[in-house]
Amino acid sequence: MLFSGDFSAAVYQSDSGSGSGQVSGASGGASGGAVKDILADKGGEIHTITTGHTVQEVIDMLNSFKIGALVVADDSNRPIGIVSERDVVVGIGQKGPELFAEKIDTIMTANPVCCAPDARVHEVMQKMTDGRFRHMPVVSDGKLCGMISIGDVVRKRLLELEYENEQMMAYMSG
Ligand code: AMP
């Protein structure tokens, strides 16, 4: 299932941070951009799947959308899990082709670490590095509103660092 959101306006509210591992928002005056800036640039497409589906269906969706992970959402559009290409590879390594017909519940990671739209990009990058995963659902008021990947985060950080560098050079050259 594919959801689109409007991320062009400042409609985001920092999530209260309920749920394990939630990156809740700006903290301690941290510098750098926010996750909502990434979503504004890339759009609000979120590819989701529900638990009744098979691993084969996950593979088909990952291939057809050319993405690395799907959010497993409930009927209220709340993220209850995440299933990535890594889960498929590990599952095939363990079970072989039998895995294709199994339900995704057998390979998904339940209760994924999520972030709020106001979370700082560098915080999310740290969470991804610490947790050794490359995807993070973005949640507002408990509901999915985006999905970001390590590629999005690295791209954003590079732009920020380039900008900071240019400002510094301009300041030094007077
Ligand atoms: P990835 O690097 O995103 O392909 O995922 C590597 C492993 O981490 C897989 O087992 C995923 O199910 C899991 N994973 C991916 N994203 C998250 C997340 N946001 N929170 C928790 N686990 C995740």
Backbone and ligand atoms as CSV (ligand in chain L), in Angstrom:
chain,resi,resn,atom,element,x,y,z
A,1,MET,N,N,0.845,-1.177,0.000
A,1,MET,CA,C,0.000,0.000,0.000
A,1,MET,C,C,0.891,1.240,0.000
A,2,LEU,N,N,0.463,2.258,-0.702
A,2,LEU,CA,C,1.279,3.459,-0.836
A,2,LEU,C,C,0.514,4.657,-0.307
A,3,PHE,N,N,1.138,5.371,0.611
A,3,PHE,CA,C,0.514,6.586,1.135
A,3,PHE,C,C,1.304,7.791,0.684
A,4,SER,N,N,0.620,8.862,0.412
A,4,SER,CA,C,1.310,10.117,0.126
A,4,SER,C,C,0.855,11.174,1.106
A,5,GLY,N,N,1.764,11.997,1.510
A,5,GLY,CA,C,1.404,13.074,2.432
A,5,GLY,C,C,1.832,14.404,1.867
A,6,ASP,N,N,1.296,15.468,2.394
A,6,ASP,CA,C,1.706,16.804,1.994
A,6,ASP,C,C,2.729,17.297,2.997
A,7,PHE,N,N,3.983,17.392,2.559
A,7,PHE,CA,C,5.034,17.791,3.472
A,7,PHE,C,C,5.568,19.173,3.132
A,8,SER,N,N,4.787,19.932,2.348
A,8,SER,CA,C,5.306,21.212,1.901
A,8,SER,C,C,5.111,22.304,2.947
A,9,ALA,N,N,4.220,22.107,3.887
A,9,ALA,CA,C,3.947,23.164,4.864
A,9,ALA,C,C,4.447,22.749,6.242
A,10,ALA,N,N,4.530,23.747,7.123
A,10,ALA,CA,C,5.024,23.450,8.466
A,10,ALA,C,C,3.900,22.897,9.331
A,11,VAL,N,N,3.412,21.744,8.952
A,11,VAL,CA,C,2.268,21.160,9.654
A,11,VAL,C,C,2.696,20.151,10.697
A,12,TYR,N,N,3.972,20.063,10.919
A,12,TYR,CA,C,4.470,19.008,11.781
A,12,TYR,C,C,4.437,19.398,13.237
A,13,GLN,N,N,4.143,18.421,14.053
A,13,GLN,CA,C,4.211,18.614,15.491
A,13,GLN,C,C,5.144,17.551,16.019
A,14,SER,N,N,6.011,17.948,16.922
A,14,SER,CA,C,6.905,16.973,17.512
A,14,SER,C,C,6.083,15.943,18.255
A,15,ASP,N,N,6.350,14.666,17.962
A,15,ASP,CA,C,5.639,13.598,18.645
A,15,ASP,C,C,6.004,13.620,20.116
A,16,SER,N,N,5.072,13.133,20.951
A,16,SER,CA,C,5.332,13.151,22.398
A,16,SER,C,C,6.440,12.204,22.789
A,17,GLY,N,N,6.826,11.316,21.865
A,17,GLY,CA,C,7.932,10.412,22.167
A,17,GLY,C,C,7.488,9.107,22.776
A,18,SER,N,N,6.199,8.815,22.745
A,18,SER,CA,C,5.749,7.543,23.289
A,18,SER,C,C,6.231,6.417,22.392
A,19,GLY,N,N,6.540,5.288,22.992
A,19,GLY,CA,C,7.032,4.157,22.205
A,19,GLY,C,C,8.525,4.042,22.340
A,20,SER,N,N,9.020,2.820,22.279
A,20,SER,CA,C,10.429,2.604,22.551
A,20,SER,C,C,11.294,3.171,21.455
A,21,GLY,N,N,12.375,3.800,21.877
A,21,GLY,CA,C,13.383,4.241,20.930
A,21,GLY,C,C,12.986,5.387,20.051
A,22,GLN,N,N,11.909,6.059,20.374
A,22,GLN,CA,C,11.468,7.151,19.517
A,22,GLN,C,C,12.452,8.316,19.584
A,23,VAL,N,N,12.842,8.820,18.422
A,23,VAL,CA,C,13.641,10.050,18.370
A,23,VAL,C,C,12.630,11.175,18.337
A,24,SER,N,N,12.515,11.939,19.425
A,24,SER,CA,C,11.320,12.742,19.607
A,24,SER,C,C,11.392,14.136,19.022
A,25,GLY,N,N,12.558,14.730,18.907
A,25,GLY,CA,C,12.571,16.071,18.370
A,25,GLY,C,C,13.828,16.810,18.756
A,26,ALA,N,N,13.819,18.115,18.551
A,26,ALA,CA,C,14.999,18.919,18.852
A,26,ALA,C,C,15.353,18.786,20.323
A,27,SER,N,N,16.640,18.682,20.581
A,27,SER,CA,C,17.044,18.567,21.970
A,27,SER,C,C,18.273,19.411,22.220
A,28,GLY,N,N,18.228,20.152,23.299
A,28,GLY,CA,C,19.393,20.888,23.760
A,28,GLY,C,C,19.975,21.835,22.733
A,29,GLY,N,N,19.128,22.403,21.889
A,29,GLY,CA,C,19.620,23.378,20.930
A,29,GLY,C,C,20.524,22.773,19.866
A,30,ALA,N,N,20.333,21.490,19.548
A,30,ALA,CA,C,21.181,20.832,18.559
A,30,ALA,C,C,21.068,21.538,17.216
A,31,SER,N,N,22.184,21.618,16.477
A,31,SER,CA,C,22.167,22.277,15.181
A,31,SER,C,C,21.741,21.286,14.110
A,32,GLY,N,N,21.627,21.792,12.881
A,32,GLY,CA,C,21.321,20.907,11.767
A,32,GLY,C,C,19.836,20.863,11.483
A,33,GLY,N,N,19.520,20.247,10.312
A,33,GLY,CA,C,18.142,20.219,9.854
A,33,GLY,C,C,17.313,19.156,10.539
A,34,ALA,N,N,16.030,19.194,10.200
A,34,ALA,CA,C,15.083,18.254,10.784
A,34,ALA,C,C,14.629,17.251,9.728
A,35,VAL,N,N,14.088,16.145,10.224
A,35,VAL,CA,C,13.587,15.089,9.345
A,35,VAL,C,C,12.510,15.631,8.400
A,36,LYS,N,N,11.708,16.557,8.884
A,36,LYS,CA,C,10.636,17.087,8.028
A,36,LYS,C,C,11.189,17.803,6.799
A,37,ASP,N,N,12.423,18.335,6.902
A,37,ASP,CA,C,13.046,18.978,5.736
A,37,ASP,C,C,13.357,17.931,4.657
A,38,ILE,N,N,13.805,16.765,5.110
A,38,ILE,CA,C,14.073,15.671,4.158
A,38,ILE,C,C,12.778,15.271,3.466
A,39,LEU,N,N,11.707,15.133,4.269
A,39,LEU,CA,C,10.420,14.714,3.692
A,39,LEU,C,C,9.892,15.766,2.714
A,40,ALA,N,N,10.131,17.040,3.033
A,40,ALA,CA,C,9.674,18.103,2.123
A,40,ALA,C,C,10.390,17.996,0.785
A,41,ASP,N,N,11.672,17.595,0.818
A,41,ASP,CA,C,12.457,17.468,-0.418
A,41,ASP,C,C,12.058,16.234,-1.220
A,42,LYS,N,N,11.875,15.111,-0.520
A,42,LYS,CA,C,11.700,13.856,-1.267
A,42,LYS,C,C,10.243,13.450,-1.450
A,43,GLY,N,N,9.332,14.124,-0.747
A,43,GLY,CA,C,7.922,13.769,-0.857
A,43,GLY,C,C,7.541,12.769,0.212
A,44,GLY,N,N,6.256,12.530,0.301
A,44,GLY,CA,C,5.761,11.741,1.431
A,44,GLY,C,C,5.343,10.319,1.122
A,45,GLU,N,N,5.923,9.740,0.081
A,45,GLU,CA,C,5.547,8.371,-0.252
A,45,GLU,C,C,6.008,7.399,0.832
A,46,ILE,N,N,5.096,6.562,1.283
A,46,ILE,CA,C,5.457,5.522,2.248
A,46,ILE,C,C,4.910,4.202,1.724
A,47,HIS,N,N,5.793,3.237,1.571
A,47,HIS,CA,C,5.355,1.928,1.112
A,47,HIS,C,C,5.121,1.049,2.324
A,48,THR,N,N,3.875,0.612,2.485
A,48,THR,CA,C,3.533,-0.205,3.649
A,48,THR,C,C,2.927,-1.535,3.220
A,49,ILE,N,N,2.918,-2.446,4.197
A,49,ILE,CA,C,2.297,-3.754,3.982
A,49,ILE,C,C,1.657,-4.151,5.300
A,50,THR,N,N,0.679,-5.036,5.251
A,50,THR,CA,C,0.063,-5.510,6.500
A,50,THR,C,C,0.487,-6.953,6.769
A,51,THR,N,N,0.248,-7.409,7.990
A,51,THR,CA,C,0.868,-8.656,8.440
A,51,THR,C,C,0.392,-9.915,7.707
A,52,GLY,N,N,-0.760,-9.908,7.108
A,52,GLY,CA,C,-1.249,-11.144,6.489
A,52,GLY,C,C,-0.485,-11.588,5.249
A,53,HIS,N,N,0.407,-10.745,4.746
A,53,HIS,CA,C,1.033,-11.015,3.452
A,53,HIS,C,C,2.247,-11.933,3.567
A,54,THR,N,N,2.657,-12.450,2.409
A,54,THR,CA,C,3.764,-13.415,2.389
A,54,THR,C,C,5.098,-12.723,2.081
A,55,VAL,N,N,6.152,-13.471,2.333
A,55,VAL,CA,C,7.501,-12.974,2.037
A,55,VAL,C,C,7.635,-12.735,0.527
A,56,GLN,N,N,7.023,-13.609,-0.289
A,56,GLN,CA,C,7.079,-13.418,-1.742
A,56,GLN,C,C,6.499,-12.055,-2.130
A,57,GLU,N,N,5.406,-11.678,-1.460
A,57,GLU,CA,C,4.792,-10.378,-1.760
A,57,GLU,C,C,5.714,-9.225,-1.350
A,58,VAL,N,N,6.430,-9.411,-0.245
A,58,VAL,CA,C,7.408,-8.403,0.169
A,58,VAL,C,C,8.471,-8.248,-0.915
A,59,ILE,N,N,9.010,-9.376,-1.376
A,59,ILE,CA,C,10.059,-9.346,-2.407
A,59,ILE,C,C,9.537,-8.632,-3.660
A,60,ASP,N,N,8.320,-8.963,-4.061
A,60,ASP,CA,C,7.737,-8.332,-5.256
A,60,ASP,C,C,7.624,-6.817,-5.092
A,61,MET,N,N,7.194,-6.400,-3.892
A,61,MET,CA,C,7.043,-4.952,-3.658
A,61,MET,C,C,8.400,-4.257,-3.613
A,62,LEU,N,N,9.379,-4.868,-2.938
A,62,LEU,CA,C,10.711,-4.255,-2.871
A,62,LEU,C,C,11.278,-4.088,-4.270
A,63,ASN,N,N,11.064,-5.111,-5.104
A,63,ASN,CA,C,11.560,-5.055,-6.484
A,63,ASN,C,C,10.820,-4.014,-7.305
A,64,SER,N,N,9.493,-4.016,-7.219
A,64,SER,CA,C,8.767,-3.123,-8.112
A,64,SER,C,C,8.922,-1.661,-7.715
A,65,PHE,N,N,9.066,-1.385,-6.414
A,65,PHE,CA,C,9.256,0.016,-5.990
A,65,PHE,C,C,10.734,0.401,-5.902
A,66,LYS,N,N,11.620,-0.594,-6.096
A,66,LYS,CA,C,13.066,-0.341,-6.013
A,66,LYS,C,C,13.437,0.308,-4.672
A,67,ILE,N,N,12.975,-0.336,-3.612
A,67,ILE,CA,C,13.268,0.167,-2.261
A,67,ILE,C,C,13.857,-0.969,-1.427
A,68,GLY,N,N,14.371,-0.611,-0.237
A,68,GLY,CA,C,15.044,-1.607,0.603
A,68,GLY,C,C,14.237,-2.093,1.781
A,69,ALA,N,N,13.112,-1.434,2.059
A,69,ALA,CA,C,12.336,-1.845,3.234
A,69,ALA,C,C,10.886,-1.394,3.116
A,70,LEU,N,N,10.011,-2.132,3.787
A,70,LEU,CA,C,8.594,-1.774,3.870
A,70,LEU,C,C,8.230,-1.612,5.336
A,71,VAL,N,N,7.385,-0.655,5.624
A,71,VAL,CA,C,6.854,-0.539,6.983
A,71,VAL,C,C,5.652,-1.470,7.084
A,72,VAL,N,N,5.582,-2.243,8.165
A,72,VAL,CA,C,4.401,-3.066,8.418
A,72,VAL,C,C,3.467,-2.221,9.282
A,73,ALA,N,N,2.299,-1.919,8.730
A,73,ALA,CA,C,1.373,-0.997,9.412
A,73,ALA,C,C,0.091,-1.725,9.791
A,74,ASP,N,N,-0.565,-1.241,10.839
A,74,ASP,CA,C,-1.875,-1.813,11.181
A,74,ASP,C,C,-2.972,-1.038,10.441
A,75,ASP,N,N,-4.223,-1.393,10.724
A,75,ASP,CA,C,-5.337,-0.779,9.983
A,75,ASP,C,C,-5.464,0.715,10.242
A,76,SER,N,N,-4.874,1.167,11.350
A,76,SER,CA,C,-4.938,2.598,11.677
A,76,SER,C,C,-3.700,3.347,11.211
A,77,ASN,N,N,-2.914,2.707,10.343
A,77,ASN,CA,C,-1.698,3.331,9.800
A,77,ASN,C,C,-0.647,3.600,10.883
A,78,ARG,N,N,-0.597,2.717,11.874
A,78,ARG,CA,C,0.451,2.797,12.898
A,78,ARG,C,C,1.522,1.777,12.557
A,79,PRO,N,N,2.795,2.137,12.689
A,79,PRO,CA,C,3.862,1.181,12.354
A,79,PRO,C,C,4.028,0.127,13.437
A,80,ILE,N,N,3.833,-1.118,13.070
A,80,ILE,CA,C,3.998,-2.194,14.060
A,80,ILE,C,C,5.243,-3.030,13.758
A,81,GLY,N,N,5.840,-2.808,12.592
A,81,GLY,CA,C,7.049,-3.554,12.254
A,81,GLY,C,C,7.717,-2.963,11.037
A,82,ILE,N,N,8.869,-3.560,10.709
A,82,ILE,CA,C,9.564,-3.169,9.478
A,82,ILE,C,C,10.186,-4.429,8.908
A,83,VAL,N,N,10.161,-4.533,7.595
A,83,VAL,CA,C,10.765,-5.709,6.951
A,83,VAL,C,C,11.670,-5.192,5.836
A,84,SER,N,N,12.951,-5.578,5.906
A,84,SER,CA,C,13.908,-5.067,4.927
A,84,SER,C,C,14.510,-6.214,4.130
A,85,GLU,N,N,15.239,-5.821,3.076
A,85,GLU,CA,C,15.883,-6.839,2.232
A,85,GLU,C,C,16.816,-7.718,3.073
A,86,ARG,N,N,17.414,-7.152,4.123
A,86,ARG,CA,C,18.296,-7.930,5.005
A,86,ARG,C,C,17.525,-9.079,5.659
A,87,ASP,N,N,16.279,-8.807,6.103
A,87,ASP,CA,C,15.453,-9.841,6.731
A,87,ASP,C,C,15.171,-10.974,5.738
A,88,VAL,N,N,14.944,-10.587,4.472
A,88,VAL,CA,C,14.669,-11.604,3.451
A,88,VAL,C,C,15.906,-12.478,3.234
A,89,VAL,N,N,17.067,-11.843,3.131
A,89,VAL,CA,C,18.305,-12.592,2.882
A,89,VAL,C,C,18.611,-13.537,4.050
A,90,VAL,N,N,18.480,-13.011,5.272
A,90,VAL,CA,C,18.749,-13.853,6.453
A,90,VAL,C,C,17.760,-15.017,6.493
A,91,GLY,N,N,16.477,-14.713,6.219
A,91,GLY,CA,C,15.441,-15.760,6.242
A,91,GLY,C,C,15.698,-16.845,5.222
A,92,ILE,N,N,16.104,-16.452,4.012
A,92,ILE,CA,C,16.387,-17.452,2.966
A,92,ILE,C,C,17.604,-18.288,3.382
A,93,GLY,N,N,18.583,-17.626,3.978
A,93,GLY,CA,C,19.759,-18.361,4.453
A,93,GLY,C,C,19.386,-19.420,5.471
A,94,GLN,N,N,18.378,-19.126,6.291
A,94,GLN,CA,C,17.988,-20.063,7.349
A,94,GLN,C,C,17.013,-21.134,6.840
A,95,LYS,N,N,16.058,-20.726,5.999
A,95,LYS,CA,C,14.971,-21.653,5.647
A,95,LYS,C,C,14.950,-22.080,4.183
A,96,GLY,N,N,15.723,-21.393,3.332
A,96,GLY,CA,C,15.682,-21.725,1.913
A,96,GLY,C,C,14.388,-21.237,1.276
A,97,PRO,N,N,14.063,-21.755,0.086
A,97,PRO,CA,C,12.915,-21.268,-0.682
A,97,PRO,C,C,11.562,-21.437,0.020
A,98,GLU,N,N,11.507,-22.283,1.044
A,98,GLU,CA,C,10.254,-22.427,1.818
A,98,GLU,C,C,9.781,-21.095,2.363
A,99,LEU,N,N,10.737,-20.218,2.583
A,99,LEU,CA,C,10.414,-18.926,3.203
A,99,LEU,C,C,9.413,-18.125,2.374
A,100,PHE,N,N,9.496,-18.258,1.041
A,100,PHE,CA,C,8.686,-17.392,0.172
A,100,PHE,C,C,7.196,-17.443,0.507
A,101,ALA,N,N,6.704,-18.613,0.904
A,101,ALA,CA,C,5.262,-18.768,1.166
A,101,ALA,C,C,4.890,-18.390,2.597
A,102,GLU,N,N,5.880,-18.134,3.433
A,102,GLU,CA,C,5.567,-17.823,4.838
A,102,GLU,C,C,5.080,-16.389,4.991
A,103,LYS,N,N,4.390,-16.156,6.097
A,103,LYS,CA,C,3.891,-14.808,6.383
A,103,LYS,C,C,5.052,-13.918,6.843
A,104,ILE,N,N,4.938,-12.634,6.567
A,104,ILE,CA,C,6.045,-11.724,6.864
A,104,ILE,C,C,6.339,-11.611,8.355
A,105,ASP,N,N,5.349,-11.983,9.168
A,105,ASP,CA,C,5.555,-11.901,10.625
A,105,ASP,C,C,6.796,-12.696,11.057
A,106,THR,N,N,7.119,-13.731,10.285
A,106,THR,CA,C,8.245,-14.592,10.675
A,106,THR,C,C,9.595,-13.886,10.488
A,107,ILE,N,N,9.643,-12.875,9.630
A,107,ILE,CA,C,10.941,-12.223,9.396
A,107,ILE,C,C,10.985,-10.753,9.789
A,108,MET,N,N,9.835,-10.137,10.016
A,108,MET,CA,C,9.853,-8.684,10.278
A,108,MET,C,C,10.430,-8.373,11.662
A,109,THR,N,N,10.913,-7.152,11.813
A,109,THR,CA,C,11.331,-6.652,13.124
A,109,THR,C,C,10.158,-5.881,13.711
A,110,ALA,N,N,9.666,-6.343,14.872
A,110,ALA,CA,C,8.517,-5.682,15.506
A,110,ALA,C,C,8.965,-4.417,16.227
A,111,ASN,N,N,8.023,-3.517,16.428
A,111,ASN,CA,C,8.266,-2.264,17.169
A,111,ASN,C,C,9.516,-1.520,16.688
A,112,PRO,N,N,9.537,-1.104,15.445
A,112,PRO,CA,C,10.731,-0.432,14.924
A,112,PRO,C,C,10.987,0.894,15.623
A,113,VAL,N,N,12.237,1.298,15.612
A,113,VAL,CA,C,12.592,2.631,16.113
A,113,VAL,C,C,12.052,3.648,15.108
A,114,CYS,N,N,11.296,4.604,15.610
A,114,CYS,CA,C,10.686,5.621,14.741
A,114,CYS,C,C,11.179,6.996,15.158
A,115,CYS,N,N,10.930,7.974,14.322
A,115,CYS,CA,C,11.282,9.344,14.711
A,115,CYS,C,C,10.120,10.265,14.403
A,116,ALA,N,N,10.135,11.396,15.076
A,116,ALA,CA,C,9.138,12.433,14.820
A,116,ALA,C,C,9.628,13.325,13.683
A,117,PRO,N,N,8.727,14.022,13.004
A,117,PRO,CA,C,9.159,14.937,11.937
A,117,PRO,C,C,10.150,15.997,12.417
A,118,ASP,N,N,10.060,16.376,13.685
A,118,ASP,CA,C,10.956,17.410,14.215
A,118,ASP,C,C,12.298,16.865,14.696
A,119,ALA,N,N,12.483,15.558,14.646
A,119,ALA,CA,C,13.768,14.978,15.075
A,119,ALA,C,C,14.899,15.559,14.237
A,120,ARG,N,N,16.057,15.775,14.868
A,120,ARG,CA,C,17.202,16.334,14.149
A,120,ARG,C,C,17.873,15.232,13.326
A,121,VAL,N,N,18.339,15.611,12.147
A,121,VAL,CA,C,18.923,14.638,11.220
A,121,VAL,C,C,20.124,13.925,11.845
A,122,HIS,N,N,20.951,14.664,12.581
A,122,HIS,CA,C,22.143,14.022,13.151
A,122,HIS,C,C,21.775,13.016,14.247
A,123,GLU,N,N,20.635,13.260,14.948
A,123,GLU,CA,C,20.176,12.300,15.967
A,123,GLU,C,C,19.738,10.989,15.306
A,124,VAL,N,N,19.015,11.148,14.199
A,124,VAL,CA,C,18.529,9.970,13.473
A,124,VAL,C,C,19.709,9.166,12.934
A,125,MET,N,N,20.700,9.892,12.410
A,125,MET,CA,C,21.898,9.234,11.865
A,125,MET,C,C,22.577,8.421,12.970
A,126,GLN,N,N,22.647,8.992,14.176
A,126,GLN,CA,C,23.276,8.298,15.291
A,126,GLN,C,C,22.492,7.038,15.668
A,127,LYS,N,N,21.145,7.169,15.693
A,127,LYS,CA,C,20.286,6.015,16.026
A,127,LYS,C,C,20.474,4.895,15.013
A,128,MET,N,N,20.540,5.278,13.721
A,128,MET,CA,C,20.721,4.270,12.671
A,128,MET,C,C,22.080,3.590,12.825
A,129,THR,N,N,23.100,4.390,13.120
A,129,THR,CA,C,24.445,3.824,13.276
A,129,THR,C,C,24.481,2.885,14.479
A,130,ASP,N,N,23.931,3.342,15.616
A,130,ASP,CA,C,23.942,2.526,16.833
A,130,ASP,C,C,23.148,1.228,16.638
A,131,GLY,N,N,21.976,1.351,15.963
A,131,GLY,CA,C,21.103,0.188,15.795
A,131,GLY,C,C,21.446,-0.671,14.593
A,132,ARG,N,N,22.409,-0.220,13.771
A,132,ARG,CA,C,22.814,-0.939,12.561
A,132,ARG,C,C,21.639,-1.216,11.626
A,133,PHE,N,N,20.812,-0.203,11.430
A,133,PHE,CA,C,19.767,-0.320,10.408
A,133,PHE,C,C,19.757,0.946,9.557
A,134,ARG,N,N,19.130,0.857,8.386
A,134,ARG,CA,C,19.237,1.928,7.390
A,134,ARG,C,C,17.911,2.601,7.061
A,135,HIS,N,N,16.877,2.262,7.831
A,135,HIS,CA,C,15.553,2.835,7.549
A,135,HIS,C,C,14.885,3.294,8.843
A,136,MET,N,N,14.092,4.332,8.741
A,136,MET,CA,C,13.349,4.765,9.922
A,136,MET,C,C,11.996,5.376,9.532
A,137,PRO,N,N,10.899,4.774,10.057
A,137,PRO,CA,C,9.583,5.366,9.816
A,137,PRO,C,C,9.464,6.682,10.577
A,138,VAL,N,N,8.742,7.616,9.979
A,138,VAL,CA,C,8.496,8.902,10.630
A,138,VAL,C,C,7.029,8.902,11.072
A,139,VAL,N,N,6.837,9.242,12.329
A,139,VAL,CA,C,5.514,9.099,12.941
A,139,VAL,C,C,5.088,10.410,13.583
A,140,SER,N,N,3.841,10.782,13.346
A,140,SER,CA,C,3.280,11.959,14.001
A,140,SER,C,C,1.937,11.565,14.595
A,141,ASP,N,N,1.730,11.859,15.857
A,141,ASP,CA,C,0.511,11.450,16.567
A,141,ASP,C,C,0.254,9.957,16.427
A,142,GLY,N,N,1.311,9.192,16.458
A,142,GLY,CA,C,1.185,7.733,16.414
A,142,GLY,C,C,0.996,7.160,15.026
A,143,LYS,N,N,0.821,8.019,14.021
A,143,LYS,CA,C,0.553,7.533,12.656
A,143,LYS,C,C,1.729,7.821,11.734
A,144,LEU,N,N,1.904,6.927,10.781
A,144,LEU,CA,C,2.982,7.093,9.811
A,144,LEU,C,C,2.799,8.354,8.980
A,145,CYS,N,N,3.888,9.100,8.806
A,145,CYS,CA,C,3.801,10.257,7.905
A,145,CYS,C,C,5.004,10.318,6.967
A,146,GLY,N,N,5.912,9.356,7.056
A,146,GLY,CA,C,7.055,9.336,6.147
A,146,GLY,C,C,7.978,8.182,6.451
A,147,MET,N,N,8.971,8.038,5.601
A,147,MET,CA,C,9.986,6.991,5.787
A,147,MET,C,C,11.285,7.575,5.252
A,148,ILE,N,N,12.349,7.471,6.046
A,148,ILE,CA,C,13.639,7.963,5.560
A,148,ILE,C,C,14.667,6.852,5.607
A,149,SER,N,N,15.628,6.951,4.709
A,149,SER,CA,C,16.681,5.937,4.630
A,149,SER,C,C,18.016,6.581,4.979
A,150,ILE,N,N,19.014,5.748,5.209
A,150,ILE,CA,C,20.352,6.259,5.516
A,150,ILE,C,C,20.856,7.140,4.367
A,151,GLY,N,N,20.448,6.797,3.126
A,151,GLY,CA,C,20.862,7.608,1.970
A,151,GLY,C,C,20.317,9.025,2.075
A,152,ASP,N,N,19.048,9.157,2.481
A,152,ASP,CA,C,18.444,10.485,2.647
A,152,ASP,C,C,19.192,11.272,3.715
A,153,VAL,N,N,19.508,10.583,4.815
A,153,VAL,CA,C,20.130,11.233,5.969
A,153,VAL,C,C,21.551,11.693,5.629
A,154,VAL,N,N,22.309,10.820,4.963
A,154,VAL,CA,C,23.687,11.170,4.600
A,154,VAL,C,C,23.695,12.336,3.610
A,155,ARG,N,N,22.781,12.287,2.639
A,155,ARG,CA,C,22.704,13.365,1.645
A,155,ARG,C,C,22.439,14.713,2.334
A,156,LYS,N,N,21.491,14.694,3.267
A,156,LYS,CA,C,21.129,15.918,3.974
A,156,LYS,C,C,22.303,16.437,4.810
A,157,ARG,N,N,22.994,15.535,5.497
A,157,ARG,CA,C,24.129,15.942,6.339
A,157,ARG,C,C,25.250,16.535,5.485
A,158,LEU,N,N,25.484,15.941,4.302
A,158,LEU,CA,C,26.528,16.460,3.417
A,158,LEU,C,C,26.204,17.884,2.986
A,159,LEU,N,N,24.935,18.105,2.618
A,159,LEU,CA,C,24.527,19.456,2.214
A,159,LEU,C,C,24.708,20.436,3.359
A,160,GLU,N,N,24.347,20.013,4.561
A,160,GLU,CA,C,24.499,20.887,5.735
A,160,GLU,C,C,25.969,21.228,5.964
A,161,LEU,N,N,26.818,20.203,5.859
A,161,LEU,CA,C,28.241,20.425,6.123
A,161,LEU,C,C,28.859,21.305,5.040
A,162,GLU,N,N,28.426,21.095,3.779
A,162,GLU,CA,C,28.919,21.952,2.686
A,162,GLU,C,C,28.534,23.405,2.945
A,163,TYR,N,N,27.280,23.588,3.377
A,163,TYR,CA,C,26.797,24.959,3.645
A,163,TYR,C,C,27.604,25.588,4.778
A,164,GLU,N,N,27.808,24.828,5.856
A,164,GLU,CA,C,28.573,25.348,6.995
A,164,GLU,C,C,29.999,25.716,6.569
A,165,ASN,N,N,30.565,24.879,5.717
A,165,ASN,CA,C,31.921,25.113,5.231
A,165,ASN,C,C,31.993,26.409,4.418
A,166,GLU,N,N,30.992,26.577,3.537
A,166,GLU,CA,C,30.957,27.800,2.721
A,166,GLU,C,C,30.831,29.040,3.594
A,167,GLN,N,N,29.968,28.951,4.616
A,167,GLN,CA,C,29.780,30.089,5.524
A,167,GLN,C,C,31.086,30.420,6.252
A,168,MET,N,N,31.766,29.382,6.678
A,168,MET,CA,C,33.027,29.561,7.402
A,168,MET,C,C,34.069,30.219,6.495
A,169,MET,N,N,34.152,29.731,5.239
A,169,MET,CA,C,35.123,30.287,4.297
A,169,MET,C,C,34.806,31.761,4.020
A,170,ALA,N,N,33.518,32.060,3.844
A,170,ALA,CA,C,33.114,33.434,3.569
A,170,ALA,C,C,33.463,34.327,4.758
A,171,TYR,N,N,33.266,33.808,5.956
A,171,TYR,CA,C,33.554,34.579,7.177
A,171,TYR,C,C,35.055,34.850,7.278
A,172,MET,N,N,35.842,33.818,6.975
A,172,MET,CA,C,37.300,33.957,7.133
A,172,MET,C,C,37.893,34.881,6.073
A,173,SER,N,N,37.277,34.844,4.851
A,173,SER,CA,C,37.853,35.697,3.794
A,173,SER,C,C,37.288,37.119,3.832
A,174,GLY,N,N,36.482,37.377,4.837
A,174,GLY,CA,C,36.101,38.738,5.130
A,174,GLY,C,C,34.865,39.261,4.516
L,1,AMP,P1,P,18.201,-2.345,7.142
L,1,AMP,O1,O,19.644,-1.988,7.376
L,1,AMP,O2,O,17.298,-1.163,7.313
L,1,AMP,O3,O,17.992,-3.106,5.874
L,1,AMP,O4,O,17.757,-3.322,8.333
L,1,AMP,C1,C,18.634,-4.171,9.021
L,1,AMP,C2,C,17.837,-4.873,10.122
L,1,AMP,O5,O,17.299,-3.893,11.035
L,1,AMP,C3,C,16.613,-5.671,9.648
L,1,AMP,O6,O,16.439,-6.770,10.509
L,1,AMP,C4,C,15.450,-4.710,9.807
L,1,AMP,O7,O,14.205,-5.356,10.028
L,1,AMP,C5,C,15.875,-3.932,11.041
L,1,AMP,N1,N,15.421,-2.542,11.006
L,1,AMP,C6,C,15.375,-1.710,9.942
L,1,AMP,N2,N,14.929,-0.509,10.289
L,1,AMP,C7,C,14.669,-0.558,11.612
L,1,AMP,C8,C,14.165,0.379,12.571
L,1,AMP,N3,N,13.829,1.621,12.232
L,1,AMP,N4,N,14.006,-0.053,13.850
L,1,AMP,C9,C,14.355,-1.303,14.203
L,1,AMP,N5,N,14.831,-2.233,13.362
L,1,AMP,C10,C,14.994,-1.875,12.074
